[in-house]
């Protein structure tokens, strides 16, 4: 399969910009788009979970970059994200402890 061309990439980004401007001009939000695709079967991936986590960071602290958060703020985002998961999906995903992180790192070596 041939890789997409630079022109295709530029055109995609221009198209995304046009679409977002048109939707914003009509008063739509990203949540409106998400509601419309709820029937589409999109598998959960680490990337889209990270996106949701970053949106939680932005809502709480005005930035979606975790590198700009203090450790207390990261803990607050983790707690808030876990409450959201529990409320909406009855899921509790404990944040890995330092010991658990060491086990993963050692296992990967």
C-alpha positions in Angstrom: 0.0 0.0 0.0 1.4 3.4 -0.9 1.8 5.9 1.9 -0.3 9.0 1.8 1.3 11.9 0.0 2.3 15.3 1.5 -0.4 16.9 -0.5 -3.0 14.5 0.9 -1.8 15.2 4.4 -2.0 19.0 3.8 -5.5 18.6 2.3 -6.7 16.5 5.2 -5.6 19.1 7.7 -7.2 21.9 5.6 -10.4 19.8 5.4 -10.4 19.2 9.1 -10.0 22.9 9.7 -12.9 23.7 7.3 -15.1 21.2 9.0 -14.3 22.4 12.5 -14.9 26.0 11.5 -18.3 25.2 9.9 -19.4 23.1 12.9 -18.3 25.8 15.4 -20.1 28.5 13.3 -23.3 26.4 13.7 -22.8 26.3 17.5 -21.8 22.6 17.7 -19.4 21.2 20.3 -17.2 18.2 20.3 -19.7 16.5 22.6 -22.3 16.9 19.8 -20.1 15.0 17.4 -19.4 12.2 19.9 -23.1 11.8 20.6 -23.7 11.3 16.8 -21.1 8.6 16.5 -22.2 6.6 19.5 -23.6 3.9 17.2 -20.3 3.5 15.5 -18.3 0.7 17.0 -14.9 2.4 17.8 -12.7 0.2 19.9 -11.2 1.7 23.0 -7.4 2.2 22.6 -4.7 3.6 24.8 -4.6 6.6 22.5 -8.3 7.5 22.8 -8.2 6.8 26.6 -5.2 9.2 26.8 -7.2 11.8 24.8 -10.1 11.6 27.3 -7.6 11.9 30.2 -6.1 14.9 28.6 -9.6 16.5 28.2 -10.1 15.9 31.9 -6.8 17.7 32.6 -7.9 20.6 30.4 -11.2 20.8 32.1 -9.6 20.8 35.6 -6.4 22.8 35.0 -6.6 24.5 31.6 -4.0 22.4 30.0 -4.0 19.0 28.3 -0.3 18.5 28.8 0.5 16.3 31.8 4.0 17.6 31.8 2.6 21.0 32.9 0.8 19.5 36.0 2.1 19.2 39.5 2.1 15.8 41.2 -0.9 16.8 43.3 -2.8 17.9 40.2 -2.0 14.5 38.5 -3.4 12.8 41.5 -6.6 14.9 41.3 -7.0 14.2 37.6 -6.5 10.4 38.3 -9.1 10.5 41.0 -11.6 12.5 38.9 -11.0 10.3 35.9 -11.6 7.2 38.0 -14.8 8.6 39.4 -16.0 9.4 35.9 -15.2 5.8 34.9 -17.0 4.4 37.9 -20.1 6.6 37.4 -20.4 5.9 33.6 -19.0 2.4 33.2 -18.9 0.9 36.7 -15.2 0.5 36.3 -12.4 1.2 38.8 -8.9 1.2 37.4 -6.4 1.8 40.2 -3.4 3.9 39.3 -0.3 1.7 39.2 1.8 2.0 42.4 5.6 2.5 42.2 6.0 -1.2 43.0 3.7 -2.2 40.2 5.5 0.1 37.8 8.9 -1.4 38.8 7.5 -4.9 38.1 6.3 -3.9 34.6 9.6 -2.3 33.9 11.6 -5.3 35.0 9.3 -7.6 33.1 9.9 -5.6 29.9 13.7 -5.8 30.2 
